[in-house]
């Protein structure tokens, strides 16, 4: 009768790093999806809140203020104000938590939304 406890231990030790990498990947992807959802939600709210004031001279400053209050970086932001719509595009990078192990320092996050005269918010 052979003892198989040693074989199980060796298998566990060999698979443990793979399981830890998988867990780290899931945490990273979850963090990025949460950040993207936060950005999308904030952009929709900002567009709905500020659209009626689009003719004012300080429209861009109001948008930037609202985004900064929600901790959204505004460095790479584009605001396009036209007669019948407003489009906001934001692009920034979210620092990776565990991706640095495999050489990924940051993940790009980009979102573009447009609101038209009918107050319909459209994701582009």
C-alpha positions in Angstrom: 0.0 0.0 0.0 1.5 3.3 -1.2 1.1 6.7 0.5 -0.2 9.3 -2.0 -0.1 12.3 0.3 3.3 13.3 -1.1 2.1 13.3 -4.7 -0.8 15.6 -3.8 1.5 18.0 -2.0 3.9 18.2 -5.0 0.9 18.8 -7.3 -0.4 21.5 -5.0 3.0 23.2 -4.9 3.3 23.2 -8.7 -0.2 24.6 -9.3 -0.2 27.2 -6.5 1.7 29.9 -8.5 -0.7 29.4 -11.5 -3.7 29.8 -9.2 -2.2 32.9 -7.6 -1.5 34.5 -11.1 -5.1 33.7 -12.1 -6.4 35.4 -8.9 -4.2 38.4 -9.6 -5.5 38.6 -13.1 -9.1 38.5 -11.9 -8.5 41.3 -9.4 -6.8 43.5 -12.1 -9.6 43.0 -14.6 -12.2 43.6 -11.9 -10.5 46.9 -10.9 -10.4 48.0 -14.5 -14.0 47.2 -15.2 -15.0 49.0 -12.0 -13.0 52.1 -13.1 -14.6 52.0 -16.6 -18.1 51.7 -15.2 -17.4 54.7 -12.9 -16.1 56.7 -15.8 -19.1 55.9 -18.0 -21.6 56.7 -15.2 -19.9 60.0 -14.4 -19.8 61.1 -18.0 -23.5 60.4 -18.5 -24.4 62.3 -15.3 -22.1 65.3 -16.3 -23.6 65.5 -19.7 -27.2 65.4 -18.4 -26.4 68.0 -15.7 -24.6 70.5 -17.9 -26.2 70.2 -21.4 -28.7 72.9 -20.9 -25.9 75.3 -20.0 -23.9 74.6 -23.1 -24.2 78.1 -24.5 -22.5 79.6 -21.4 -18.9 80.7 -21.8 -17.6 78.7 -18.8 -19.2 75.4 -19.9 -15.9 73.6 -20.2 -14.9 74.7 -16.7 -18.2 73.4 -15.2 -17.6 70.0 -16.9 -14.0 69.9 -15.6 -15.2 70.9 -12.1 -17.8 68.1 -12.0 -15.3 65.5 -13.3 -12.7 66.5 -10.7 -15.2 66.3 -7.9 -15.7 62.7 -9.0 -11.9 62.1 -9.1 -11.8 61.6 -12.9 -8.6 62.8 -14.5 -9.2 65.6 -17.0 -5.7 65.9 -18.6 -6.6 64.0 -21.8 -10.2 65.2 -22.1 -11.8 66.6 -25.2 -15.1 68.5 -25.2 -16.8 69.2 -28.5 -19.8 71.6 -28.3 -21.9 71.9 -31.4 -25.3 73.4 -32.0 -27.2 70.1 -31.7 -24.9 68.0 -29.5 -22.1 67.9 -27.0 -19.4 65.1 -27.0 -17.0 64.4 -24.2 -14.1 62.0 -24.6 -11.8 61.1 -21.8 -8.7 58.9 -22.0 -6.4 58.0 -19.2 -4.4 55.1 -17.7 -5.2 53.2 -14.5 -2.3 51.8 -12.7 -2.1 48.1 -12.7 -2.1 46.3 -9.3 -0.7 42.9 -10.3 0.0 43.4 -14.0 3.5 44.7 -13.2 4.5 41.1 -12.6 4.1 40.4 -16.3 5.2 43.9 -17.5 1.9 45.8 -17.7 2.3 49.0 -15.7 -1.1 50.6 -16.6 -4.3 49.8 -18.5 -5.8 52.4 -20.9 -9.3 53.5 -20.1 -11.3 55.5 -22.7 -14.9 56.6 -22.8 -16.8 58.8 -25.3 -20.4 60.0 -24.8 -22.6 62.3 -26.7 -25.9 64.0 -25.8 -28.1 65.4 -28.5 -31.1 67.9 -28.5 -33.5 65.2 -27.4 -31.4 64.6 -24.2 -30.5 61.1 -25.4 -27.1 60.1 -24.1 -25.3 57.9 -26.6 -22.1 55.9 -26.0 -19.8 56.0 -28.9 
